[in-house]
Amino acid sequence: MSTHTHTHETTGHSWHSMTPSGQGTVMLNIGNGIGALIINTPGRMHGREIEVSPVDDPARRTHAAVRARYVWGGVCYSVVLDSLPEGRYTVWDNPVTPIGEVDVPSGGVADFTWPVTAAVG
């Protein structure tokens, strides 16, 4: 899992050329006071980095790239972020536009689905 936290300037999202994630188990660092977030996206977002931040601290962002994940019955596209302090998070469409909010529970996993109608850019 490669996620990291730092302050971003508003320069836009980057895209990566990603090889598919192989079949296997995703290990999550969750426990007392920390949780994880899975963001499900349309396939057209493969390789795009998605940022999240605590609602009360929008400059403290964490990001990860959308990956193809092969599951029973097909493929899905998602971002997996772990080691997040429990709390409410903003999911960012771009550096200045939030697309939604989600609560990350202590010791649990939150799920957010990217709106199908959202522009990808």
C-alpha positions in Angstrom: 0.0 0.0 0.0 1.6 3.3 -0.9 -0.2 6.3 0.5 1.3 9.3 2.0 0.2 12.6 3.6 1.5 16.1 2.6 0.2 19.5 1.7 -0.6 20.1 -2.0 -0.6 23.1 -4.1 -3.6 23.4 -6.4 -2.0 22.1 -9.6 -4.4 19.3 -10.5 -4.5 15.6 -10.2 -1.8 13.4 -11.7 -2.4 10.2 -13.6 -0.3 7.1 -13.6 0.1 4.2 -16.0 -0.8 1.4 -13.7 -0.4 -2.3 -14.2 -3.3 -4.3 -12.8 -3.2 -5.4 -9.2 -2.9 -9.2 -9.2 -5.4 -11.4 -7.4 -4.7 -11.4 -3.7 -5.6 -10.0 -0.4 -5.3 -6.3 0.5 -3.9 -5.9 3.9 -5.2 -2.9 5.9 -3.7 -1.1 8.8 -6.8 -0.5 11.0 -7.3 -0.6 14.7 -7.9 1.6 17.7 -8.3 5.1 16.4 -7.5 4.3 12.8 -9.5 3.0 9.9 -9.5 2.6 6.1 -11.4 4.0 3.1 -12.3 2.3 -0.1 -13.3 4.6 -3.0 -15.0 2.8 -5.8 -14.7 4.5 -9.2 -15.7 4.1 -12.9 -13.0 2.3 -14.9 -12.3 5.5 -16.9 -10.5 6.8 -13.7 -7.9 4.0 -13.8 -4.5 5.6 -12.9 -5.9 8.8 -11.5 -4.8 9.9 -8.0 -7.7 10.7 -5.7 -7.1 12.9 -2.6 -8.9 12.9 0.7 -8.4 15.2 3.7 -9.9 15.6 7.2 -13.0 17.9 6.8 -11.5 20.3 9.4 -8.0 20.3 7.8 -8.3 20.5 4.0 -4.6 21.1 3.5 -3.6 17.8 5.1 -4.3 15.5 2.1 -3.6 11.9 1.5 -3.8 10.3 -2.0 -3.6 7.1 -3.8 -4.1 6.0 -7.4 -7.2 4.2 -8.8 -6.2 0.6 -9.5 -7.9 -2.3 -11.4 -8.8 -4.9 -8.8 -9.7 -8.4 -10.0 -12.4 -9.9 -8.0 -14.7 -12.9 -8.3 -16.9 -12.1 -11.3 -14.9 -9.4 -12.9 -12.9 -6.3 -12.3 -13.6 -3.2 -10.2 -11.6 0.1 -10.0 -10.9 1.5 -6.6 -8.6 3.4 -4.3 -7.7 1.9 -1.0 -6.4 4.2 1.8 -5.5 2.8 5.2 -4.0 4.1 8.4 -6.5 7.0 8.4 -7.2 8.6 11.8 -10.9 8.1 12.5 -13.1 11.0 11.5 -14.9 12.7 8.7 -13.1 13.1 5.4 -13.6 15.2 2.3 -13.1 13.4 -1.0 -11.7 15.8 -3.6 -12.7 15.8 -7.3 -9.8 18.2 -8.0 -7.6 20.4 -5.8 -10.4 22.9 -5.1 -13.6 21.0 -5.6 -14.9 18.5 -3.0 -17.1 15.7 -4.4 -18.3 14.3 -1.1 -17.7 13.4 2.5 -17.4 10.1 4.3 -16.9 9.0 7.9 -13.9 6.7 8.6 -14.6 4.6 11.7 -12.0 3.5 14.3 -11.0 -0.1 13.5 -13.3 -0.3 10.4 -13.5 0.4 6.7 -15.6 3.1 5.1 -16.9 2.9 1.5 -17.4 5.8 -0.9 -18.7 5.5 -4.4 -17.6 8.1 -7.0 -20.6 9.7 -8.5 -21.1 8.4 -12.0 -22.2 11.8 -13.2 -19.0 13.5 -12.0 -16.6 14.7 -14.7 -13.2 13.1 -14.9 -10.4 15.5 -15.5 
